[in-house]
Amino acid sequence: MNNQQSFTDRIVREAECRKMTGTCRTKRHLMEKEGKFPARRKLGGRAVGWMLSEIQEWLQSQPKVITNKTV
């Protein structure tokens, strides 16, 4: 059990996922269908969530925006 990630991983629900990614539910759903966003996990009934580690990995893989603020 060397993988410490499994000890800190948890489920992220909709509101937290929106805050972390800055994208709305519809946009994430479309990206998920295209394989460009981690797949949601069914938690029961109508509840879904995402693995925190997968969202963090996705965030790190996104291109960085560099702005030049020289005036």
C-alpha positions in Angstrom: 0.0 0.0 0.0 2.5 2.6 -1.1 -0.1 4.6 -3.0 -0.9 7.5 -0.6 -3.3 9.0 -3.1 -5.9 6.3 -2.2 -5.9 7.5 1.4 -6.7 11.1 0.6 -9.0 10.6 -2.4 -12.7 11.4 -1.9 -15.8 12.1 -3.9 -16.5 15.6 -5.1 -20.1 16.6 -5.6 -21.5 19.1 -8.2 -21.1 22.4 -6.3 -17.5 21.7 -5.4 -16.7 20.4 -8.9 -18.1 23.6 -10.4 -15.9 25.8 -8.1 -12.8 23.7 -8.8 -13.1 23.6 -12.6 -14.9 26.9 -13.3 -17.2 25.1 -15.7 -20.9 24.6 -15.6 -22.6 21.2 -15.4 -23.6 21.2 -19.1 -20.1 22.0 -20.3 -18.6 19.3 -18.1 -21.2 16.8 -19.3 -20.4 17.5 -23.0 -16.6 17.2 -22.3 -17.2 14.0 -20.4 -19.1 12.5 -23.4 -16.1 13.5 -25.6 -13.7 11.9 -23.2 -12.2 15.2 -22.2 -13.3 15.3 -18.6 -13.3 12.5 -15.9 -16.3 10.3 -15.8 -18.8 10.8 -13.0 -19.6 8.1 -10.5 -23.2 7.2 -9.7 -23.7 7.4 -6.0 -27.3 6.2 -5.8 -30.6 7.6 -7.0 -29.8 10.8 -8.9 -26.7 11.6 -7.0 -23.3 11.7 -8.9 -19.8 12.7 -8.0 -16.3 12.7 -9.3 -13.0 11.5 -7.8 -11.0 14.4 -6.4 -7.7 12.9 -7.7 -9.2 12.6 -11.3 -10.3 16.3 -11.2 -6.9 17.4 -9.9 -5.2 15.4 -12.6 -7.5 17.0 -15.2 -6.8 20.5 -13.9 -3.1 19.9 -14.1 -3.4 18.7 -17.7 -5.1 21.9 -18.9 -3.1 24.5 -20.8 -1.9 27.4 -18.7 -3.0 30.9 -19.7 -0.1 33.4 -19.5 -1.0 37.1 -19.5 1.5 39.8 -20.0 0.7 42.6 -17.6 3.4 45.1 -18.7 2.0 48.6 -19.0 
